[in-house]
């Protein structure tokens, strides 16, 4: 089947030498997220130096989550290559796998929070300590952005079932891949940061 002849499909890539408006918007979103987490981690270092900082073991699930999100980046890249080569069955499978790994990551994060609560590490309130509150904020805000990434993947998956993602129509999968890789890199940064500074 010639995908170019499928009704509703078209090449969304801009023909001009400039950056596509949606790609530019995504870059702005990524820059704003980077600035936000730079502020969070800087505040973490400053507040830790002030004292009254209760040290505790990081939940082991954070390492497992790191492995999961790295695997999801592999499956997301595989989906991108499948779209570029018009392997639509592989594309759908890899998007589903990436989505499932993303959900598993979030489940692991909730399990990590439950472990913190069992160890009497809380967010806010009189029983909290700054170290615990920062950990909840860093992982929670990242989790929020990961949920937005999952919604993005779901939208691309639906589009793939409608034959709107293929070698002549790569914008959706390209933007989704960039954003998902960014979320994986951001988590890796946070995990290394916490291991070094916790």
N, C-alpha and C positions, 0 to 999 in steps of 0.2 A: 504494500500500500504506500502511495506517495503521501507522506504526512502533510506536504504543502497543500494538497487538495482537500484535506479534511476540513469540513465547515467549522468556522470559528477559530482556526489556527492562523497565526501570522507571526512574523518576526518582530518581536518587541524591541530588538536592539536598535539603538539610534545609529544612523548612518553618518552622523557628523563626527568630527574629530574630538568633540567634547565628551564630558562624562554624562551618562544618562542621568536625568533628574532623580530617579529613584535610587540609583547608586550613590549619588551625591548626598541625598537625604540619609541614606544608611550610614555613610561615612560620618556625617554630623552626629547621628545618634551614637555611634561607636565612640567618637571623640568625647561626647558629653558623659558617657558611661565611664570611660577611662579617667576623666577628670574627677568624677564623683568618687571612684574607688581610690584614686590617688589621695584625695582629701581624707577618706576614711582611714586608710593605712597610715597616713602621716599623723592623724589624730591619735591613732592607736599607739604609735611610738612615743609621742609627746606625753600622752596620759600615763603610759606605763612607767615613764621616767619620773613621774610625780609621786610614785609610791601608792600605798593602799591597793596593791595589785595582787589578788589571790591567784597563785598558780595552780593549775589542775591539768590532768592528762586530757589531751584531745581525743575525741571518740575515734576508735579504730576504723569506723565505717568511712571516715573521711578519705582514707587511703583507697578503700574499695571504690568509693565514688569517683576518685581520680582515675582509676583504671577504667571504670565504666564510661566516663565522659571522653576519655581518649579513644576508646573503642568506638564510641558513637561518632567521633570525628572521622575515623576510618570509613565507617559505613556511609556517612554523609558524602565523603569524597567519592566513594564507589558509586553512589547514586548519581553524582554529577557526571562522572565518566560514562555511566550507562546512558544518561540522557544525551550526552554529546555523540554517542555511538548508536543512538536510536534503539537501544536495548530496553524497551519499555517495561518488560516483565521484571528485569533486574532492577530497574529504576524504582518500581513500586515496592519491590521486596526490600530494597535497601532503605527506602524512606520509612517503611513500616518498622524495620529493625532499629533505625535511628530513633524513631518516636518511642519505641519500647524501651530502649536504653535510656532515653531521657526521662521517662516515667520512673524507671528503676533508680536513676540518680536521685530524683526527688524523694522517692520512698526511703532511700538510704539516708537522705538528709533529715527526714522526719525521725528516723530511727536514731540518728545522732543527737537530735534535740531531746528525744526521750531519754537517752543515756545521760545527757547533761542534767536533766531534771532528777533522774534517779540519784545522781551524784551531788544533788543540792546546788546546782549551778543554774541560776535563774536569770531572766531578763527583767530589769527594772525592779521596783519595790525595795523594801528594806532588807530583804535577804539576798539581794543581788550584789555582784561585785563588777567593777568596770571590765575586767577580763572577759567574764561571761557575757556581759551585754554587748561588747564589741564582736564577739564570736557570733552571737545571734544576728546582729545587724549585717555583718559581712556575708554570712552564709544565706541569710534571709533575702537580702536585696539581690544577691546573685540568683537565688532560687526564683525570685519574681521575674527576672529577665529570662531565665531558662524557660519558664512557663510561656512567655511571649514567643520564645524560639519554637516551642512545641506547637503553638498555634500557627506559626509561620509554616512549619513542616506539614501540618495537617492541611493547610490551604494549598500547598504545592502538591501534596498527595492527591487531593481532590482534583486539582487541575490536571494531574497526570492521567487520571481515569477518564478525563474528558479530552485526551489527546492534545493538551495545550502545553505540554512540556516535552520537547524533543530537540534535535540538533539545530532546527531552524527557529527555535523559540526558547532560548536558554536563560532569559533574564530572571525569571522566577527562581529557578534552581540555583542560579549563580548568586543571587542576593541571599538566598536562604543558606547556602553553603558558607558564604563569607561570614554571615552572622553567627552561624553555629560554631564555626572554627574559632571565632572571636570569643564566644562564651566558654569554649574549652580552654583556650589560652588564658582567659581571665581566671578561671577556676584553678588552673595549674599555678598561676602567679599567687593566688590567695593561699593555696595549700602550702607552697614553699615558704611564703611570707610567714604564715602561722607557725610552721615547723621551726623556722629560724628565730622568730621573735617571741614565741609563746613561752 
